[in-house]
């Protein structure tokens, strides 16, 4: 099997709030928007971020639990420390809680923002080759 990831789906408690944050606050464009169900946003050539209303998701995936810091992060790589600051400023202006940024032991510069449902995004400048893996 070839390794690949085509969709990242975040099950959100309030789809209207998530839509406002991602499309209005961060300025991302919805590729598909089905009221009360799902908003899909192209975040790469072959990668889609799906914001799925919890009420719609439950019938397919079962119960959803919430609370605490989720045990994963999503990442948004950028080309410079200044871009890290700019993205975090945009997230803050959209209403996100922002943590950092700071220089990291691994040689990069990063910080985090938390969306309205508690999903944590890392915004990073990684000067190493893997840091060049950015999607448009």
N, C-alpha and C positions, 0 to 999 in steps of 0.2 A: 504494500500500500504506500502510495506517495504521501509524504507529510503535507498537509495543507489546512488552512482555516479560511472559511468563506464568510461566516457570520459570527459576530459576537452579539449575543442577545442579553440585554439587561431587562429583567422583569421589574417594572416600576409600579409603585403604589398609586401614583397620580400621573396619568399620561399627559394631561394638559400642562401640568407643572414641568414635567420632563421636556416636553416639546418647547415650552417657553425658554427653558434653560439652554438647551442645545441649539435650537434654531434662532431664537430671539437673542439670547444672551451671548452665546459663543459665535453666532453668525453662520452656523453650518446649514446646508441646504437639504431639505427632505426630498428624497427620491420617490418615496411612497408615503402617503399619510392617510390612514384609515381611521377616522374619528372613533374614539372609545376602544380601539383595538391595538394599532401599531403605527409607529413612525420608523421608517428606514432611511438611513443616511449613508451614502457612499463615503467611505473613509480611506479607500485605496482602490487601485485598479480592479482588484477582485476581492475586495473586503467590504462588508456592510455591517454597520452598527445598527442593531434593531432594538428599539425601545418598545417593549411589549407590555401592555396594560395587564396588571396582575389579575384582574377579573377575567380577561380573555385567556390568559396563559394557564390559569388553574385547571380548566377543563382538559387541557392537553398534557400538562406536566405534573399535575397534582398540587398539593399544598405548598405554599411558599413560606419560609420562615425568615424573620428579620431580626436585627439587633446585633450590637457590637460591631467591631471592625471586621469587614469581610476579609477572608484569608487569601485575597489576590488583589493585584492592581492592574490597571490598564496603562499603557505607556504612549506618550506622544513625544517623539524625538525631534529635536530642532537643531539648527546649524551653529548656534552660538549661545553663550550665557545670556546675552542681551535678549535673545528670542525667548529664552526660558522666562525671564522677568516679564516680557511683554505678554506672553500667553497666560501667565499666572495673574497678571493685572486684569486681563480680559475676563478670566474666570471669576476673580474677586468682584469685578463690576457686575457680573451676571448673578451674583449672590452666593458663590461657592465659598466654603471655608478653605483657606489656603494655609499650607504648612511649608515653611522654608521660603525661599530656596537657600541652598548652601553648597559649598565645595564638598565633594565626597571622597572617601578614602580610595575609591577605584579610579580617581583622576578626573571625574566629570563634575558637573554642576547640575543640581536638580532640586525640584520642589514638588509638592503634591497639592492637588485640589480635590475636594470632595463634592460630588454632585448632590442634588436634593434627596436622592434615595440612599446616600451613603457609599456609592461606588467611588473608589479612590483612583485618581489618575495621576501618574507620574509625568512630569514635564521635564525632559532631560536633554542636556548637551553632553554627549559621550564622545570624547576625542579619539577613541579607539575604533578600529575597522567596523565592529558590530554596530557602532553608533551611526554609521552611514546608512543603516537600514531604516530609511524613512519612506513613508508613502505620501504621495503628493501633498 
